Structure formats: C-alpha cells, structure tokens
Amino acid sequence: MVFAIVGGKYLEKKLNNAQKAANTIYSSSNFSKSRNVSSTLKKGNPVSILLMGTDTGALGRDFRGRTDTLIVLVMNPKDKKMTLVSLPRDEKVAISGYEEYYPSKLNSAYFYGGSKAAVRTVQQDLNIPIDFYVTVNMGGLESIINAIGGVDVAPTISFSYGGYSFKKGKVTHMNGPKALAYVRMRHEDPLGDYGRQTRQRQVLMKVALKSSHISNLLNQKFLNTISKQMQTDLSFDDLLALGTKYRVATHGMDSDHLQGTSTMIMGESFEVPTLSEKQRITNKVRSALDLEKAKTGSTYGTDYEINTSQY
C-alpha cells in the first residue's frame, strides 16, 4: 500500500512536470482549423502535422525566421503507418496573406506570418488539411538529440562535414552535434537539397520515435530541453493521445518528397513542381488521411477556400 501511494505520487509529479512543459511550448496558430481536430483525435482518425525546422542558431547562424525544413507528417493508427513528405524550401508559392510578395519561396512563409502563414500556405498549395504544426529550432535539435541519448542512423551517402565523417550504409550512433552536421550538409550531396531532405526525414523520425517513449515524455531533462526549443499547437492532451493510441502508427513508414525543377525567376532560383507532381503528392497525403481524392491546390488558394467543406 505504501509503495502504491509513493509510486502514485511520483507518477503524478512526473505528469505535472510534463504538463508544465507542454504548456510552455504550446502556441496557437491563431486561425480556425479546416476540420474538427479534437473529434479527429478522439476517434483515432489519421492526423496531419506540419513539421518546420527554423534556421535559428544552428552551426553559428544568427539569422532568424525562415524554415530550413518543411515536412508534412501523417499519422494513421488504423493502417499502422506514418507518411512523411518533404516540401522544397525554395518552392515557388504565393504566401497566404502576403500574396503581394509573389513569387515567394515556401521557406519565407514563417518569416512573413509565423505558423499561421506557413500552415495556410501549405494547405492552399496542395489542397490538404494541416491539423497541427510543430516548429523546432534546428540549432536546438542538437540539445533534443542529446537529451534522448542520441540516435542511430545509416547515412545515405559518404561525406565529411563540420568535423564529422559519415560512411554510406554504416549504422552510426549520432549525438546532437554529429546529427546536426549530418542533416545540414547540402552542397556535396549529388541530389542537392533533395538529398538533404532525405537525411532530415531520417533523423527527425528517429528523434520522434525515441521522444514518444513514455520514459522520455516523463524525463525532466528532455522536458526542459524541448520547452526551450519547440513550439506547437498540440495541447498536453493532444500530445498524450499521440504518444499512446497513435504510437502504433510508428510501425510503418512511407517517405516521399515534392520534386521541383530549378528555375531562375528575376535573378533568383526557385523550385517549381509540375502540376502532375503536385497532384501526386496531394493524392498521397489525402489517401494517408483517409480522405477522398481532390484537385491539388492553386497558387493563390482560391480553389482551396472554396473546397474546405470536403474535409
């Protein structure tokens, strides 16, 4: 009986600490969702999350505001699968609410209007609902990886960067600094930014898998770290739901990216995907969300605004 009481109080304290950390990182996206996300979570239906890595404080950087990494993550517990789609940071888009700056790069949406502009721009670009967002300071990713004890990754190519060497296919245990160097390199990759996107998906999924373990969710060091390096509109209850009934979705993974073609516009390089490529990604994400097929998004979002009822 005594042990049960003590254990209960210990767990209660851990949960209280976790809730405090969740409250610290919570930041509303400040606009109406395209569908009822509370009902979606309660029913255990597939959910979508826009993962954004900001370029703040990483490897000596001090420029703030743009997103180096943009990944649409779908968690489908019924199919026991996660779907990840990387979006080109230099994709030519019209930023939702800031169309006067067209053409803009997708990574500038966060700079112009924070998570609200980023989420709405992705929604209108691909005609998909984004239920939640998570923003991670890529410089802070180093601390997060250290807090969970590092990650094991098999490099996609052999290269040296930032004082670290990586061998293709050889599973390597990476601490925070090494993992950050692994996901940062771009110019030596024959696939350029698309190769880097693949490495980013690798590491972020390893981090997500380890982070979702209840031992880490209740670990004070980990909680202290994420409270300084993350922002999300996932509430404490939402996070608990993802860490419990949605965890089964981590059993399988489908990884993809939106492919564009480098195009010079007014002296600046943009990535421009074909309409058929955008439609392919729209179909993939909507299928992962168990939604009906629909036409991909339009540049200025007109079609998206008309069709929100389909969600």
C-alpha positions in Angstrom: 0.0 0.0 0.0 2.8 2.4 0.9 4.6 1.6 -2.3 1.5 2.2 -4.3 0.9 5.6 -2.7 4.5 6.7 -3.2 4.5 5.4 -6.8 1.3 7.2 -7.5 2.6 10.5 -6.1 5.8 10.0 -8.1 3.9 9.5 -11.3 1.6 12.4 -10.5 4.6 14.7 -10.1 6.1 13.4 -13.5 2.8 14.1 -15.2 2.5 17.6 -13.7 6.0 18.3 -15.0 5.1 17.0 -18.4 2.0 19.2 -18.5 4.0 22.3 -17.5 6.5 21.6 -20.3 3.5 21.1 -22.8 2.0 24.4 -21.6 5.3 26.2 -22.2 5.7 25.0 -25.8 2.0 25.5 -26.7 1.4 28.4 -29.1 -1.9 28.7 -31.0 -1.7 29.1 -34.8 -4.4 31.7 -34.4 -6.8 30.7 -37.1 -9.7 28.3 -37.5 -8.7 24.7 -38.4 -10.0 23.4 -41.7 -11.6 20.5 -39.8 -12.6 19.4 -36.2 -9.2 18.2 -34.9 -10.5 17.4 -31.4 -13.0 15.0 -32.9 -10.4 13.5 -35.2 -8.0 12.8 -32.3 -10.8 11.4 -30.1 -11.9 9.0 -32.8 -8.3 7.9 -33.5 -8.6 9.0 -37.2 -5.4 10.0 -39.2 -4.0 13.4 -38.4 -1.6 15.6 -40.2 1.2 17.7 -38.7 3.4 20.3 -40.4 7.0 19.9 -39.1 9.1 23.0 -39.5 12.8 23.4 -38.7 13.8 27.0 -38.3 17.3 28.2 -39.2 17.9 29.9 -35.9 21.2 29.4 -34.0 22.5 26.3 -35.9 26.2 25.9 -36.6 26.9 29.5 -35.8 23.9 31.0 -37.7 22.2 34.1 -36.2 19.7 34.8 -38.9 16.1 34.1 -37.7 12.8 33.5 -39.3 13.0 31.1 -42.2 12.3 27.4 -42.2 15.1 25.1 -43.5 12.9 22.1 -43.1 9.2 21.6 -44.0 7.7 18.1 -43.7 4.1 17.0 -43.8 3.7 14.1 -41.4 0.5 12.0 -41.4 0.0 9.5 -38.6 -2.6 6.8 -39.4 -3.0 4.4 -36.4 -5.5 2.3 -38.3 -3.0 1.5 -41.1 -0.2 1.5 -38.5 1.8 3.8 -40.7 3.4 7.2 -40.9 3.6 9.1 -44.1 6.3 11.8 -44.5 6.5 14.2 -47.4 9.3 16.8 -47.6 8.5 20.1 -49.3 11.2 22.1 -51.1 12.1 25.1 -49.1 12.6 27.1 -52.3 9.3 26.1 -53.9 7.7 29.0 -55.7 4.5 29.9 -53.9 2.2 32.8 -53.0 2.4 33.2 -49.2 -1.1 33.2 -47.7 -1.9 36.7 -46.6 1.2 38.1 -48.3 0.4 37.5 -51.9 1.7 40.9 -52.9 5.2 39.5 -52.5 4.6 36.8 -55.1 6.7 34.9 -56.3 8.0 33.9 -52.8 9.8 30.9 -51.5 7.9 28.5 -49.3 10.5 28.9 -46.5 9.7 32.6 -46.2 6.1 31.9 -45.1 7.1 31.5 -41.5 9.2 34.7 -41.8 6.3 36.7 -43.0 3.5 35.4 -40.8 4.7 32.7 -38.5 3.0 29.3 -38.2 -0.3 30.7 -39.4 1.1 31.8 -42.8 3.1 28.6 -43.1 0.2 26.2 -42.4 -2.2 28.1 -44.6 0.3 28.3 -47.5 0.9 24.6 -47.4 -2.9 23.9 -47.2 -3.7 26.1 -50.2 -0.7 24.9 -52.2 -1.6 21.2 -52.0 -5.3 21.3 -51.0 -4.7 19.2 -47.9 -5.7 19.9 -44.3 -3.0 20.5 -41.8 -4.3 19.7 -38.3 -1.3 20.8 -36.2 2.2 22.3 -36.5 5.4 21.7 -34.7 8.3 24.2 -35.0 11.8 23.1 -33.9 14.8 25.3 -33.7 17.3 23.3 -35.7 20.1 24.6 -33.5 18.1 23.2 -30.6 17.7 19.9 -32.3 21.2 19.2 -31.1 20.1 19.5 -27.5 17.0 17.4 -28.0 19.0 14.6 -29.5 21.5 14.7 -26.6 18.5 14.6 -24.2 17.2 11.3 -25.6 20.7 9.7 -25.7 21.4 10.1 -29.4 20.0 8.4 -32.5 21.3 5.5 -34.7 21.2 6.4 -38.4 22.5 4.7 -41.6 23.9 7.5 -43.8 22.6 7.7 -47.3 26.0 8.8 -48.7 29.6 9.1 -47.6 30.8 12.6 -46.8 32.6 14.8 -44.3 31.1 17.9 -42.9 31.5 20.1 -39.8 34.4 18.0 -38.5 32.5 14.7 -38.8 32.7 11.8 -41.3 29.9 9.6 -42.5 30.0 6.3 -44.4 27.2 5.3 -46.6 25.1 2.4 -45.2 27.1 2.1 -42.0 24.7 2.5 -39.0 26.2 5.3 -36.9 25.3 6.4 -33.4 25.0 10.2 -33.6 24.9 12.7 -30.7 23.4 16.1 -31.2 26.3 17.9 -32.9 27.0 15.0 -35.3 23.3 14.5 -36.2 23.0 18.3 -36.9 26.1 18.1 -39.2 24.6 15.1 -41.0 21.3 16.9 -41.8 22.9 20.3 -42.6 25.2 19.3 -45.5 23.8 20.1 -48.9 26.4 21.1 -51.5 28.3 17.8 -51.5 25.1 15.8 -52.0 24.6 14.9 -55.7 20.9 15.3 -55.1 21.4 18.8 -53.5 18.6 19.9 -51.2 16.5 16.8 -52.0 19.3 14.6 -50.7 19.4 16.7 -47.6 15.6 16.4 -47.2 16.0 12.6 -47.1 18.6 12.9 -44.4 16.4 15.3 -42.4 13.5 12.8 -42.6 15.8 10.1 -41.4 16.9 11.9 -38.3 13.6 13.6 -37.4 11.8 10.2 -37.5 14.5 8.6 -35.2 14.0 11.6 -32.9 10.2 11.3 -33.0 10.3 7.5 -32.2 12.6 7.9 -29.2 10.9 11.0 -28.0 7.5 9.4 -28.0 8.6 6.7 -25.5 6.8 7.4 -22.2 10.2 7.3 -20.4 11.3 10.3 -22.4 7.9 12.1 -22.1 8.4 11.9 -18.3 12.1 12.7 -18.3 12.8 16.1 -16.8 16.0 16.7 -18.8 14.1 16.0 -22.0 11.1 18.1 -21.0 13.4 21.1 -20.0 15.1 20.8 -23.4 12.0 20.8 -25.6 10.4 23.6 -23.6 13.3 25.8 -24.9 13.5 24.5 -28.5 9.9 23.8 -29.7 6.6 25.5 -30.4 3.4 23.6 -31.3 -0.4 24.0 -31.2 -0.7 20.4 -29.8 -2.0 20.6 -26.3 -0.9 18.4 -23.4 -3.9 16.1 -24.0 -3.2 16.0 -27.8 0.4 15.0 -27.1 -0.7 12.3 -24.7 -3.0 10.9 -27.4 -0.3 10.9 -30.0 2.1 9.2 -27.5 -0.4 6.5 -26.7 -3.1 5.5 -29.2 -1.2 6.9 -32.2 2.1 5.3 -31.3 1.1 2.2 -33.3 1.5 4.4 -36.4 5.2 4.3 -36.0 5.3 0.6 -37.0 5.5 1.5 -40.7 6.8 4.5 -42.7 6.3 5.9 -46.2 8.8 8.6 -47.1 8.5 10.9 -50.1 9.1 14.4 -51.3 7.6 17.0 -53.7 10.0 17.2 -56.6 10.6 20.5 -58.4 12.8 21.9 -61.2 15.2 24.7 -60.5 14.1 27.8 -62.3 15.5 31.3 -62.4 12.9 34.0 -61.9 14.0 37.6 -61.7 17.6 36.5 -60.9 16.5 34.2 -58.1 16.4 30.4 -58.1 13.1 28.7 -57.3 12.0 25.1 -57.2 8.9 24.7 -59.4 7.0 21.4 -59.3 4.8 20.3 -62.2 1.0 20.2 -61.8 1.1 16.4 -62.1 3.8 16.2 -59.4 1.7 18.4 -57.0 -1.3 16.3 -57.7 0.7 13.1 -56.9 1.6 14.5 -53.5 -1.9 15.7 -52.9 -3.2 12.3 -53.6 -0.7 10.6 -51.4 -1.4 12.8 -48.4 -5.1 12.7 -48.8 -5.0 8.9 -49.1 -2.9 8.7 -45.9 -5.6 10.8 -44.2 -8.4 8.5 -45.5 -9.8 11.5 -47.4 -11.4 11.4 -50.9 -9.3 12.5 -53.9 -9.4 16.1 -54.8 -7.7 18.5 -57.2 -4.4 19.9 -56.0 -4.2 23.4 -54.7 -3.9 26.6 -56.6 -1.3 29.3 -56.4 -3.4 31.8 -54.5 -5.6 29.4 -52.7 -8.9 30.2 -54.3 -9.8 26.6 -55.0 -8.8 25.6 -51.5 -11.0 28.2 -49.9 -14.0 27.0 -52.0 -13.4 23.4 -51.2 -12.8 23.4 -47.4 -16.2 21.7 -46.9 -14.8 18.5 -48.3 -12.9 17.9 -45.0 
